[in-house]
Amino acid sequence: MRIVPIYLVFIIYSVFAQALMAQDFSKILEGKVYSDDGDVAATHVLNTTTKKAAITDINGFFSIAVSLGDTLVFSAVQYKRKEMVVNTSILESKFLSVPLEESNIALDEVIVMPYNLTGELGRDMNNMDVGTVISATSLGLPNAHVKPLMQSERLLREASMGPLSIGMLTSIPFNPIINAISGRTKMLKKRVARDIKYNKSQQIRTQFADSLFVLQLKIPMEKIDDFLYFCEVDTNFNAVVDSQDLFAIWEFIKQKSVIYRKNNGLE
């Protein structure tokens, strides 16, 4: 019978003991990040050991799974990156408060290559050698200038189509009459108007990063779509978006955000 050396038994025991301790000391860590300016929404919290991440809410609160020895990284555009290793004190704490330090990034000089840009739009556009943009128009394709219809617009056109003419024969336009009587045409017109407004709100969503809604307008990430719908209801919405003036659009949604936060108790 072969006898296992005592030191080998001790090593095996230590490995299992550490594994059990790691399991016993795993938990969901709850906490809050804070700073002097108070703007701590959408701060990223990353457990680099487990590759799990979380994001703070509008008030800076977060929760993330951790174990003893894990490394947590807190980062946001406006703050310096902060790292901390989860020790016994952190793991046993009921709540963790994490201070963040503002990041002041200043560039002495910026050189844009290879175009040697000056920052003056008119001069830079004249100096840049830009080739012909390939598009349906430049290729001379048929119907290049025709704007594709939305599904609701196609349905409305179908519902409103007049009689078909085949040679000398003309069919009776029952389709538009039936749709008008049943109210389908009216319903489709409302749907077209709704889709047009929705497309404009999505246009705003693509023009401004989500972080601007969260950090500047104080709108929670999960409420951005609801906030844009709130903007759509305003009678000035279409005119502002159609102006294509980003400054005017931003000023409009900035003013609406104040009302939205007040109505929804987000102040």
N, C-alpha and C positions, 0 to 999 in steps of 0.2 A: 504493500500500500504506500503510495507517494504522499509525503507530507508537504503541504503548502507553506512556504516561508512566512514568518510572522510579519515581515515588512511588506510583503505583497498583499496580505490580508488587510493591513493598515491602509495601504494605498487605495484598494478597492473600496474600503469602508469610507474613506475620505471623499472619493468621487461621488459615491451614492449620497453621502450626507450633504455635499454641496448642491447636488441636483435637487434633493428634497427641499433644501433651504431656498433655492431659487424658485421652486414651485410655490412654497409657502408664502414667499414675499412678493408674489405677483399681485397687482391690484390695478384698479382704474383710478388714476390720479386726477383729482379735480383741482383747478386753480384759476388764477386770474392774472393777466399781464396789465401793467399800468405804466404811465409815463407822466411827465409834467404837463404836456399839452392835452392829455386825456384821449387822444385819437388813437385807439388801440384795436379798432375793428379789423377783422380779416388778417390778423397776424398768424403766420404759419407756425405750427408746433410739430416738429418732426422727431420721432424716435429713430435715430440712425442705426440703432442696434437691431431693431425688429423691422425697420423700413415701414413703419406705420406712421400716419400723419393725421393731424386734426387742424382745425382753423377756429380762431376765436370768434365769438359772436360780437354784436355791436358794442357790448359793454366790456369786452375783453375776457369773458369766461371761456374755459376750455375743459375738456376731459380726454384723457388718453391712457391706454394700457401701458404699464411699465413694470419692470422687474429690477431687482437690485443690480447695480452696475450698468444699467442702460444709460445711453447718452441722449439728452434732449437738446434740440436746437430750436431757438426762437428767432424768427426772421420776418422782416417786413421792409418795404421799400424805404420808409422814412426812419427806420431804426437800425442801430448797429446789431450785427449778428451776435447772439448770446448762446453760449453752450453751458450745460451743467450735467454732471454725472449723478445719477440717482443713488444716493447713499441711504443708509439705514434711517437717518433722521427725516429725509424727504419721503421715503417710502412709508414711514409710520405716521407722517403728518396727515391730518384730516383735510387740510386745504393749503395750497401753495400759492404764494404771491410772488410774482416775478417782475422786477423793475426793468424797464427798457430805456436805453439811452438814445437820444435823437442822433441821427446820422446827418452830418453836414458835409456833403460832397461838393467840393469846389474844384473846377478845372481852370488852370491858368491859361491854357491855350488849346484850341481844337483845330486840327488840320484835317480836312476832308479830302481824301485821295480816291481815285485818280483825277477828279474833275476840277480841283482847285476852286472850290466854291467860295464865293465872297459873302454869302448871306443875303445879297440883294437879288430877289427873285427875278426881276426883269433882266438884269445883266447876266445872271447865271444861265437863264433859259437861252439867251442869244449865244453864249459861249459854248454851250454843250452841243456836241454832235450826236444827235439822236436819230436813229434810222426810222424809216417809215413803220408806223404801227400797223400790224397785220390785223385786219378785221373784215367782217362781212362787207362793209362799205368799200374799203380799199380794194377788195377782190372783185367788186362789182357783182356780187351775188344778187339774185332776184329777191325782192321783198326784204332787203337788208334794213330798211328804215321802218319796217312794220313791227310794232311792239306786240309781243305775244300776249294773248288774252289770259286772264286768270280763269280758273275753272268756273267760278260763279258768273263771270262775264260770258263765257261760252254757253252756259245753261240759260242765261237770260236772253241771249241772242236766239237760241233755239226756240225758247218759249214765245218769242215775239216775231218769229219769221212769218212773212206773208205767204200768199199762195204761190205754188210752183207753176211755171208756165212751160208747157211742152208743145212747141209748134203753135197752133191756133187754139189749143185747149188750155184752160186755166182752172186749176183746182180751187175749191172753196177753202178759204183760210180758217178752218175750224180750230187749229192749234192755238193761235193767239186769242181767239174768242173764249175758248174753254179755259185757258190759263188766266185770262183776265177775270172771268166770272168766279173761278175757284180761288182766286187770290194768290195763285202761284207766282204770277208776274210781279206783284207787289212785294211778295216775300223775297224773290230773287233780287229785286232792286235794293232792298235793305241789306241783303247779304253782300252784294257788290260794294255798297258803301262801307259796310263793316270791314270787308277784306282790304279795301283801299286804306282805311285807317290803320288796320293791323300791319300792313306792309310798311306804312310810314313809321309806325312805332318800332318795327324791326330795323328799319333804316337807322333810327336813332341808336338802337342797341349796338349796331355795328360801328357807328361813328364814334361812340364813346365807350371806353373800356369799363367793364363791370366794377373795377376798383374805384373808378371815379364816382359811381353811384353809391358805393359803400362808404368810401373814405371822405368824399367831399359833400355828397348830398345826404349822408347818414341813412341811406336806404338799405336794409338788410338784403343780402344776396338772394334769399328765397322770395323776397317781395318785389324784386325789380319789375317782373312782368305785370304784377298787379298795379304797381306805381305807373307804368307806362299806359295801362288801360285807363287809369285815373286821369292821365294827361289827355288821352284821346277824347274824353267826354267834353273837354273844354272847347268852346266854339271857335277859339283862335288857333286850335291845334293845326288844322290843315294849312292855314295861311303861313304859320311860322315855319313848318317843315318844308313847304313848297318854296320858301324863300331861299333855301339852300345856304342860308347864313348861319354858320356854326356858332358864332357868338350870340346871335339872337336866339337860336334853338337852346343853347346852354343856359342863357339867362331865363328863358321861359320855363324849362324843367327845374331850374334852381328855385324859382319862385313857387312852382307847384309843389316842390319837395317840402317846403316849409308847411304848407297847408296839409299835405298828405301825412307828415309826421305828427302834426297836431291832432288830426282826425283819428289816427290809429294809435295814439298814445305812445309814440316812439321818441318823444322829447326826453 
